[in-house]
Amino acid sequence: MPKYMTKQRKALLGYLAEHADEELSAREIEKALQSEGISISAVYRNLSALEQEGKIRRLTKSGSREVFYQYTDCSSCRDCLHLSCEKCGKTYHMSVPGAELLVSNLAQSDEFEIDKANTVLYGVCRDCRKRG
């Protein structure tokens, strides 16, 4: 059940929705919302509640202990596989045909059903490959 919409929670949700293609740490979020008067403890408290409500996902990156959060409550994120660039950190939605093919092949060959909204494939995006 959603919590009461406080000013802090509204600011946090707004910020996360504006940056839905990014994986953000609690410190990055707190720094961005400093002008709103949101403390790091309020950021963590709200992130925990939002994760329980299924509005964000919590993830870690290989080789790092830092935890990152990404907003997933927008309609374009539901039932979608995500691609995350290990260089620039941007997250993309995988094309529907590509995702369906991957999900279908895994379901048939390995008898494994993927939770698409919570699955992230890591690699290097086209822009970062071009930069070399």
LUMRODREN-151985 format. One line per 3 residues: number of its first residue (from 1); their letters; for each residue x, y, z of N, C-alpha, C, O. Coordinates in nm, 4 decimals, always signed. Example, Ala and Ser with C-alpha at 12.3 -4.5 7.8 and 13.67 -1.06 7.14 Angstrom:
1	as	+1.3190,-0.5690,+0.7800,+1.2300,-0.4500,+0.7800,+1.3200,-0.3300,+0.7800,+1.4236,-0.3319,+0.8465 ~ +1.2850,-0.2250,+0.7080,+1.3670,-0.1060,+0.7140,+1.2900,+0.0030,+0.7870,+1.3409,+0.1138,+0.8039 .
# end
This chain:
1	mpk	+0.0837,-0.1184,+0.0000,+0.0000,+0.0000,+0.0000,+0.0883,+0.1248,+0.0000,+0.1801,+0.1342,+0.0815 ~ +0.0629,+0.2205,-0.0890,+0.1462,+0.3405,-0.0960,+0.1417,+0.4210,+0.0331,+0.0401,+0.4278,+0.1024 ~ +0.2532,+0.4799,+0.0615,+0.2621,+0.5649,+0.1801,+0.2039,+0.7018,+0.1503,+0.1786,+0.7375,+0.0352 .
4	ymt	+0.1835,+0.7765,+0.2561,+0.1384,+0.9144,+0.2451,+0.2385,+0.9926,+0.1600,+0.3594,+0.9753,+0.1761 ~ +0.1910,+1.0765,+0.0715,+0.2767,+1.1519,-0.0199,+0.3269,+1.2791,+0.0471,+0.2635,+1.3843,+0.0389 ~ +0.4412,+1.2678,+0.1132,+0.5028,+1.3841,+0.1763,+0.5720,+1.4682,+0.0694,+0.5888,+1.4244,-0.0445 .
7	kqr	+0.6113,+1.5879,+0.1071,+0.6837,+1.6766,+0.0152,+0.8153,+1.6108,-0.0280,+0.8535,+1.6179,-0.1448 ~ +0.8840,+1.5469,+0.0672,+1.0105,+1.4814,+0.0360,+0.9905,+1.3651,-0.0602,+1.0658,+1.3485,-0.1562 ~ +0.8891,+1.2857,-0.0334,+0.8610,+1.1697,-0.1186,+0.8233,+1.2143,-0.2605,+0.8654,+1.1535,-0.3589 .
10	kal	+0.7439,+1.3205,-0.2693,+0.7034,+1.3729,-0.3995,+0.8251,+1.4221,-0.4776,+0.8364,+1.3956,-0.5973 ~ +0.9157,+1.4930,-0.4117,+1.0368,+1.5427,-0.4770,+1.1248,+1.4261,-0.5220,+1.1797,+1.4283,-0.6322 ~ +1.1379,+1.3254,-0.4376,+1.2193,+1.2087,-0.4697,+1.1601,+1.1333,-0.5893,+1.2328,+1.0983,-0.6823 .
13	lgy	+1.0311,+1.1086,-0.5876,+0.9656,+1.0394,-0.6993,+0.9785,+1.1187,-0.8289,+1.0033,+1.0614,-0.9349 ~ +0.9618,+1.2495,-0.8204,+0.9759,+1.3341,-0.9384,+1.1150,+1.3257,-0.9974,+1.1317,+1.3141,-1.1188 ~ +1.2148,+1.3315,-0.9104,+1.3535,+1.3242,-0.9554,+1.3833,+1.1886,-1.0191,+1.4445,+1.1815,-1.1257 .
16	lae	+1.3399,+1.0817,-0.9535,+1.3639,+0.9484,-1.0077,+1.2948,+0.9293,-1.1427,+1.3525,+0.8705,-1.2342 ~ +1.1727,+0.9785,-1.1554,+1.0984,+0.9663,-1.2815,+1.1688,+1.0430,-1.3940,+1.1715,+0.9971,-1.5082 ~ +1.2255,+1.1594,-1.3616,+1.2986,+1.2381,-1.4617,+1.4278,+1.1705,-1.5043,+1.4795,+1.1982,-1.6125 .
19	had	+1.4805,+1.0816,-1.4200,+1.6077,+1.0144,-1.4469,+1.5881,+0.8626,-1.4555,+1.6722,+0.7858,-1.4087 ~ +1.4769,+0.8205,-1.5155,+1.4424,+0.6788,-1.5218,+1.5432,+0.5963,-1.6017,+1.5492,+0.4743,-1.5860 ~ +1.6217,+0.6610,-1.6866,+1.7204,+0.5872,-1.7657,+1.8560,+0.5790,-1.6958,+1.9555,+0.5397,-1.7566 .
22	eel	+1.8595,+0.6164,-1.5677,+1.9856,+0.6155,-1.4934,+1.9755,+0.5294,-1.3689,+1.8683,+0.5143,-1.3103 ~ +2.0885,+0.4733,-1.3297,+2.1009,+0.4019,-1.2041,+2.1725,+0.4969,-1.1091,+2.2876,+0.5335,-1.1327 ~ +2.1053,+0.5368,-1.0025,+2.1552,+0.6412,-0.9137,+2.1822,+0.5879,-0.7736,+2.1081,+0.5036,-0.7232 .
25	sar	+2.2883,+0.6373,-0.7114,+2.3152,+0.6013,-0.5725,+2.2347,+0.6941,-0.4805,+2.1897,+0.8007,-0.5225 ~ +2.2178,+0.6529,-0.3573,+2.1456,+0.7358,-0.2602,+2.2164,+0.8697,-0.2415,+2.1507,+0.9727,-0.2266 ~ +2.3486,+0.8694,-0.2421,+2.4255,+0.9946,-0.2272,+2.4023,+1.0886,-0.3457,+2.3886,+1.2095,-0.3269 .
28	eie	+2.3979,+1.0341,-0.4668,+2.3710,+1.1168,-0.5852,+2.2317,+1.1792,-0.5763,+2.2121,+1.2960,-0.6097 ~ +2.1370,+1.0997,-0.5313,+1.9996,+1.1486,-0.5180,+1.9927,+1.2568,-0.4118,+1.9307,+1.3611,-0.4325 ~ +2.0561,+1.2321,-0.2982,+2.0552,+1.3303,-0.1884,+2.1194,+1.4613,-0.2327,+2.0689,+1.5691,-0.2016 .
31	kal	+2.2297,+1.4520,-0.3047,+2.2988,+1.5724,-0.3519,+2.2100,+1.6505,-0.4489,+2.2034,+1.7732,-0.4418 ~ +2.1422,+1.5799,-0.5390,+2.0557,+1.6454,-0.6365,+1.9358,+1.7124,-0.5705,+1.8841,+1.8121,-0.6209 ~ +1.8917,+1.6572,-0.4576,+1.7728,+1.7096,-0.3901,+1.8064,+1.7948,-0.2674,+1.7193,+1.8229,-0.1851 .
34	qse	+1.9312,+1.8351,-0.2559,+1.9765,+1.9159,-0.1429,+1.8915,+2.0410,-0.1243,+1.8576,+2.0778,-0.0118 ~ +1.8577,+2.1051,-0.2336,+1.7807,+2.2296,-0.2254,+1.6396,+2.2061,-0.1711,+1.5739,+2.3000,-0.1260 ~ +1.5931,+2.0809,-0.1753,+1.4616,+2.0452,-0.1231,+1.4666,+2.0178,+0.0275,+1.3630,+1.9981,+0.0910 .
37	gis	+1.5877,+2.0169,+0.0839,+1.6040,+1.9929,+0.2270,+1.5841,+1.8479,+0.2662,+1.5382,+1.8193,+0.3768 ~ +1.6176,+1.7569,+0.1781,+1.6001,+1.6140,+0.2051,+1.7315,+1.5561,+0.2575,+1.8351,+1.5660,+0.1917 ~ +1.7266,+1.4967,+0.3743,+1.8457,+1.4380,+0.4363,+1.8735,+1.3011,+0.3757,+1.7856,+1.2412,+0.3135 .
40	isa	+1.9944,+1.2521,+0.3936,+2.0316,+1.1205,+0.3425,+1.9468,+1.0120,+0.4092,+1.9121,+0.9130,+0.3447 ~ +1.9134,+1.0289,+0.5366,+1.8298,+0.9279,+0.6040,+1.6889,+0.9251,+0.5433,+1.6291,+0.8183,+0.5305 ~ +1.6364,+1.0413,+0.5063,+1.5042,+1.0464,+0.4418,+1.5098,+0.9830,+0.3030,+1.4143,+0.9180,+0.2603 .
43	vyr	+1.6208,+1.0016,+0.2329,+1.6378,+0.9394,+0.1015,+1.6358,+0.7879,+0.1175,+1.5622,+0.7198,+0.0461 ~ +1.7163,+0.7333,+0.2110,+1.7206,+0.5891,+0.2323,+1.5847,+0.5347,+0.2760,+1.5410,+0.4303,+0.2277 ~ +1.5199,+0.6033,+0.3645,+1.3886,+0.5590,+0.4155,+1.2872,+0.5505,+0.3011,+1.2143,+0.4520,+0.2887 .
46	nls	+1.2835,+0.6550,+0.2179,+1.1901,+0.6567,+0.1058,+1.2281,+0.5563,-0.0022,+1.1403,+0.4948,-0.0626 ~ +1.3570,+0.5388,-0.0274,+1.4002,+0.4410,-0.1266,+1.3585,+0.3002,-0.0841,+1.3144,+0.2202,-0.1667 ~ +1.3726,+0.2709,+0.0434,+1.3324,+0.1402,+0.0948,+1.1831,+0.1170,+0.0739,+1.1422,+0.0097,+0.0294 .
49	ale	+1.1029,+0.2165,+0.1057,+0.9576,+0.2047,+0.0888,+0.9213,+0.1912,-0.0586,+0.8351,+0.1108,-0.0942 ~ +0.9864,+0.2691,-0.1445,+0.9574,+0.2639,-0.2882,+0.9969,+0.1286,-0.3482,+0.9309,+0.0782,-0.4391 ~ +1.1040,+0.0715,-0.2968,+1.1452,-0.0616,-0.3435,+1.0402,-0.1662,-0.3032,+1.0046,-0.2525,-0.3834 .
52	qeg	+0.9916,-0.1584,-0.1805,+0.8889,-0.2524,-0.1343,+0.7602,-0.2387,-0.2153,+0.6883,-0.3366,-0.2356 ~ +0.7318,-0.1183,-0.2610,+0.6108,-0.0933,-0.3409,+0.6291,-0.1295,-0.4885,+0.5333,-0.1261,-0.5657 ~ +0.7522,-0.1641,-0.5276,+0.7786,-0.2021,-0.6658,+0.7948,-0.0846,-0.7604,+0.7863,-0.1017,-0.8820 .
55	kir	+0.8181,+0.0353,-0.7065,+0.8336,+0.1541,-0.7908,+0.9781,+0.1748,-0.8357,+1.0034,+0.2429,-0.9351 ~ +1.0720,+0.1165,-0.7630,+1.2135,+0.1246,-0.8004,+1.2749,-0.0141,-0.7838,+1.2197,-0.1014,-0.7168 ~ +1.3891,-0.0310,-0.8460,+1.4641,-0.1535,-0.8222,+1.6003,-0.1173,-0.7675,+1.6567,-0.0125,-0.7988 .
58	rlt	+1.6504,-0.2049,-0.6869,+1.7786,-0.1872,-0.6205,+1.8777,-0.2807,-0.6881,+1.8458,-0.3973,-0.7116 ~ +1.9972,-0.2319,-0.7199,+2.0957,-0.3163,-0.7849,+2.2361,-0.2778,-0.7444,+2.2616,-0.1678,-0.6954 ~ +2.3259,-0.3709,-0.7660,+2.4683,-0.3455,-0.7455,+2.5379,-0.3753,-0.8776,+2.4855,-0.4466,-0.9632 .
61	ksg	+2.6558,-0.3193,-0.8915,+2.7332,-0.3411,-1.0134,+2.8540,-0.4261,-0.9793,+2.9091,-0.4181,-0.8695 ~ +2.8933,-0.5059,-1.0736,+3.0082,-0.5929,-1.0556,+3.1311,-0.5112,-1.0141,+3.1622,-0.4090,-1.0753 ~ +3.1994,-0.5565,-0.9112,+3.3204,-0.4892,-0.8650,+3.2956,-0.3698,-0.7744,+3.3898,-0.2991,-0.7386 .
64	sre	+3.1710,-0.3461,-0.7369,+3.1386,-0.2317,-0.6514,+3.0466,-0.2764,-0.5382,+2.9621,-0.3640,-0.5564 ~ +3.0638,-0.2159,-0.4227,+2.9748,-0.2438,-0.3105,+2.8607,-0.1433,-0.3045,+2.7652,-0.1605,-0.2287 ~ +2.8715,-0.0386,-0.3847,+2.7700,+0.0661,-0.3822,+2.6377,+0.0158,-0.4389,+2.6352,-0.0611,-0.5349 .
67	vfy	+2.5299,+0.0596,-0.3792,+2.3961,+0.0207,-0.4219,+2.3393,+0.1331,-0.5080,+2.3573,+0.2512,-0.4780 ~ +2.2709,+0.0948,-0.6147,+2.2096,+0.1903,-0.7047,+2.0600,+0.1631,-0.7124,+2.0136,+0.0524,-0.6849 ~ +1.9860,+0.2659,-0.7502,+1.8403,+0.2569,-0.7589,+1.7974,+0.3101,-0.8939,+1.8565,+0.4035,-0.9483 .
70	qyt	+1.6917,+0.2475,-0.9474,+1.6365,+0.2943,-1.0735,+1.4845,+0.2914,-1.0665,+1.4244,+0.1955,-1.0182 ~ +1.4246,+0.3976,-1.1154,+1.2790,+0.4100,-1.1190,+1.2237,+0.3172,-1.2258,+1.2683,+0.3204,-1.3405 ~ +1.1270,+0.2348,-1.1888,+1.0695,+0.1393,-1.2840,+0.9175,+0.1456,-1.2873,+0.8535,+0.0561,-1.3425 .
73	dcs	+0.8592,+0.2482,-1.2300,+0.7138,+0.2548,-1.2203,+0.6496,+0.3219,-1.3415,+0.5280,+0.3408,-1.3439 ~ +0.7286,+0.3580,-1.4413,+0.6693,+0.4179,-1.5610,+0.6213,+0.3054,-1.6530,+0.6748,+0.1946,-1.6494 ~ +0.5219,+0.3339,-1.7338,+0.4620,+0.2304,-1.8184,+0.5630,+0.1694,-1.9154,+0.5510,+0.0523,-1.9512 .
76	scr	+0.6620,+0.2471,-1.9580,+0.7598,+0.1942,-2.0539,+0.8556,+0.0939,-1.9903,+0.9221,+0.0198,-2.0627 ~ +0.8650,+0.0891,-1.8573,+0.9550,-0.0048,-1.7893,+0.8868,-0.1366,-1.7541,+0.9533,-0.2382,-1.7336 ~ +0.7570,-0.1344,-1.7472,+0.6866,-0.2568,-1.7107,+0.7010,-0.3592,-1.8215,+0.6855,-0.3276,-1.9395 .
79	dcl	+0.7303,-0.4800,-1.7831,+0.7393,-0.5916,-1.8768,+0.8446,-0.5658,-1.9846,+0.8234,-0.5963,-2.1019 ~ +0.9575,-0.5097,-1.9437,+1.0625,-0.4722,-2.0378,+1.1987,-0.5174,-1.9867,+1.2277,-0.5048,-1.8677 ~ +1.2819,-0.5697,-2.0753,+1.4201,-0.6007,-2.0397,+1.5021,-0.4731,-2.0501,+1.4759,-0.3887,-2.1357 .
82	hls	+1.6008,-0.4593,-1.9633,+1.6846,-0.3398,-1.9624,+1.8275,-0.3747,-2.0006,+1.8785,-0.4814,-1.9666 ~ +1.8907,-0.2829,-2.0718,+2.0313,-0.2922,-2.1084,+2.1031,-0.1785,-2.0382,+2.0594,-0.0637,-2.0466 ~ +2.2122,-0.2080,-1.9693,+2.2839,-0.1054,-1.8949,+2.4288,-0.0989,-1.9417,+2.4983,-0.2004,-1.9462 .
85	cek	+2.4737,+0.0222,-1.9765,+2.6113,+0.0423,-2.0217,+2.7049,+0.0488,-1.9013,+2.6847,+0.1281,-1.8094 ~ +2.8059,-0.0345,-1.9036,+2.9030,-0.0391,-1.7936,+2.9978,+0.0801,-1.7947,+3.0657,+0.1051,-1.6951 ~ +3.0039,+0.1537,-1.9044,+3.0932,+0.2695,-1.9111,+3.0230,+0.3982,-1.8696,+3.0714,+0.4690,-1.7813 .
88	cgk	+2.9095,+0.4296,-1.9322,+2.8434,+0.5578,-1.9029,+2.7307,+0.5441,-1.8007,+2.6850,+0.6445,-1.7461 ~ +2.6851,+0.4209,-1.7738,+2.5817,+0.3984,-1.6733,+2.4393,+0.4161,-1.7221,+2.3452,+0.3944,-1.6456 ~ +2.4210,+0.4549,-1.8475,+2.2857,+0.4746,-1.8989,+2.2163,+0.3405,-1.9163,+2.2786,+0.2403,-1.9516 .
91	tyh	+2.0862,+0.3406,-1.8908,+2.0057,+0.2201,-1.9054,+1.9075,+0.2405,-2.0202,+1.8464,+0.3464,-2.0338 ~ +1.8942,+0.1386,-2.1009,+1.8067,+0.1415,-2.2176,+1.7035,+0.0304,-2.2066,+1.7246,-0.0687,-2.1366 ~ +1.5919,+0.0477,-2.2764,+1.4952,-0.0596,-2.2904,+1.5362,-0.1419,-2.4116,+1.5638,-0.0869,-2.5183 .
94	msv	+1.5399,-0.2716,-2.3954,+1.5711,-0.3600,-2.5067,+1.4534,-0.3589,-2.6032,+1.3383,-0.3498,-2.5604 ~ +1.4809,-0.3679,-2.7320,+1.3727,-0.3696,-2.8310,+1.2794,-0.4869,-2.8008,+1.3239,-0.5932,-2.7575 ~ +1.1521,-0.4668,-2.8237,+1.0526,-0.5697,-2.7934,+1.0798,-0.6992,-2.8706,+1.0767,-0.8067,-2.8107 .
97	pga	+1.1066,-0.6925,-3.0027,+1.1337,-0.8185,-3.0731,+1.2559,-0.8925,-3.0176,+1.2533,-1.0147,-3.0026 ~ +1.3617,-0.8189,-2.9878,+1.4826,-0.8807,-2.9321,+1.4579,-0.9420,-2.7959,+1.5044,-1.0524,-2.7675 ~ +1.3848,-0.8706,-2.7113,+1.3542,-0.9208,-2.5775,+1.2663,-1.0445,-2.5847,+1.2901,-1.1422,-2.5138 .
100	ell	+1.1651,-1.0406,-2.6700,+1.0746,-1.1555,-2.6824,+1.1480,-1.2787,-2.7340,+1.1215,-1.3903,-2.6893 ~ +1.2394,-1.2588,-2.8271,+1.3176,-1.3705,-2.8801,+1.4043,-1.4317,-2.7706,+1.4085,-1.5538,-2.7552 ~ +1.4738,-1.3467,-2.6943,+1.5583,-1.3938,-2.5849,+1.4764,-1.4680,-2.4795,+1.5131,-1.5778,-2.4378 .
103	vsn	+1.3659,-1.4080,-2.4370,+1.2803,-1.4678,-2.3346,+1.2239,-1.6009,-2.3841,+1.2220,-1.6992,-2.3101 ~ +1.1789,-1.6037,-2.5073,+1.1220,-1.7249,-2.5661,+1.2267,-1.8357,-2.5746,+1.1996,-1.9504,-2.5389 ~ +1.3468,-1.8009,-2.6221,+1.4539,-1.9011,-2.6335,+1.4923,-1.9576,-2.4976,+1.5124,-2.0784,-2.4846 .
106	laq	+1.5029,-1.8733,-2.3970,+1.5366,-1.9216,-2.2629,+1.4262,-2.0104,-2.2066,+1.4535,-2.1123,-2.1431 ~ +1.3035,-1.9715,-2.2301,+1.1903,-2.0506,-2.1806,+1.1898,-2.1893,-2.2438,+1.1587,-2.2882,-2.1774 ~ +1.2244,-2.1963,-2.3728,+1.2242,-2.3253,-2.4424,+1.3485,-2.4076,-2.4126,+1.3377,-2.5256,-2.3792 .
109	sde	+1.4659,-2.3477,-2.4240,+1.5896,-2.4252,-2.4116,+1.6281,-2.4561,-2.2673,+1.6782,-2.5650,-2.2393 ~ +1.6061,-2.3646,-2.1773,+1.6475,-2.3845,-2.0379,+1.5300,-2.3971,-1.9418,+1.5489,-2.4116,-1.8210 ~ +1.4083,-2.3915,-1.9961,+1.2878,-2.3987,-1.9142,+1.2948,-2.3005,-1.7971,+1.2712,-2.3351,-1.6813 .
112	fei	+1.3282,-2.1771,-1.8329,+1.3462,-2.0716,-1.7327,+1.2653,-1.9503,-1.7735,+1.2781,-1.9016,-1.8858 ~ +1.1818,-1.9009,-1.6827,+1.0994,-1.7837,-1.7106,+1.1661,-1.6596,-1.6519,+1.1968,-1.6555,-1.5328 ~ +1.1880,-1.5598,-1.7350,+1.2554,-1.4364,-1.6934,+1.1546,-1.3351,-1.6413,+1.0474,-1.3171,-1.6990 .
115	dka	+1.1905,-1.2691,-1.5314,+1.1150,-1.1543,-1.4803,+1.1692,-1.0332,-1.5550,+1.2694,-0.9744,-1.5140 ~ +1.1039,-0.9960,-1.6636,+1.1579,-0.8931,-1.7532,+1.1785,-0.7585,-1.6859,+1.2792,-0.6923,-1.7112 ~ +1.0869,-0.7170,-1.6018,+1.0982,-0.5844,-1.5396,+1.2182,-0.5746,-1.4463,+1.2672,-0.4646,-1.4208 .
118	ntv	+1.2662,-0.6873,-1.3950,+1.3779,-0.6855,-1.3008,+1.5067,-0.7436,-1.3578,+1.5995,-0.7745,-1.2830 ~ +1.5126,-0.7584,-1.4891,+1.6312,-0.8156,-1.5512,+1.7101,-0.7064,-1.6229,+1.6550,-0.6279,-1.7000 ~ +1.8402,-0.7034,-1.5955,+1.9299,-0.6064,-1.6580,+2.0448,-0.6826,-1.7228,+2.1088,-0.7665,-1.6594 .
121	lyg	+2.0696,-0.6528,-1.8479,+2.1839,-0.7092,-1.9178,+2.2899,-0.5997,-1.9268,+2.2606,-0.4872,-1.9674 ~ +2.4128,-0.6331,-1.8889,+2.5207,-0.5346,-1.8862,+2.6127,-0.5528,-2.0062,+2.6392,-0.6648,-2.0500 ~ +2.6607,-0.4402,-2.0582,+2.7522,-0.4398,-2.1711,+2.7968,-0.2965,-2.1972,+2.7998,-0.2146,-2.1053 .
124	vcr	+2.8314,-0.2660,-2.3218,+2.8769,-0.1323,-2.3587,+2.7875,-0.0812,-2.4715,+2.7688,-0.1492,-2.5724 ~ +2.7324,+0.0390,-2.4537,+2.6407,+0.0960,-2.5521,+2.7154,+0.1410,-2.6790,+2.8380,+0.1522,-2.6802 ~ +2.6402,+0.1657,-2.7820,+2.6945,+0.2080,-2.9114,+2.7760,+0.3363,-2.8978,+2.8856,+0.3450,-2.9531 .
127	dcr	+2.7247,+0.4364,-2.8250,+2.7964,+0.5644,-2.8113,+2.9325,+0.5455,-2.7449,+3.0314,+0.6045,-2.7884 ~ +2.9381,+0.4643,-2.6410,+3.0665,+0.4410,-2.5719,+3.1631,+0.3592,-2.6591,+3.2842,+0.3807,-2.6539 ~ +3.1110,+0.2675,-2.7374,+3.1974,+0.1911,-2.8292,+3.2566,+0.2834,-2.9349,+3.3721,+0.2666,-2.9741 .
130	krg	+3.1790,+0.3805,-2.9814,+3.2272,+0.4763,-3.0830,+3.3383,+0.5642,-3.0256,+3.4351,+0.5975,-3.0940 ~ +3.3218,+0.6012,-2.8975,+3.4221,+0.6877,-2.8327,+3.5534,+0.6133,-2.8105,+3.6590,+0.6744,-2.7938 ~ +3.5449,+0.4799,-2.8107,+3.6604,+0.3978,-2.8075,+3.7284,+0.3710,-2.6839,+3.8286,+0.2996,-2.6828 .
# end
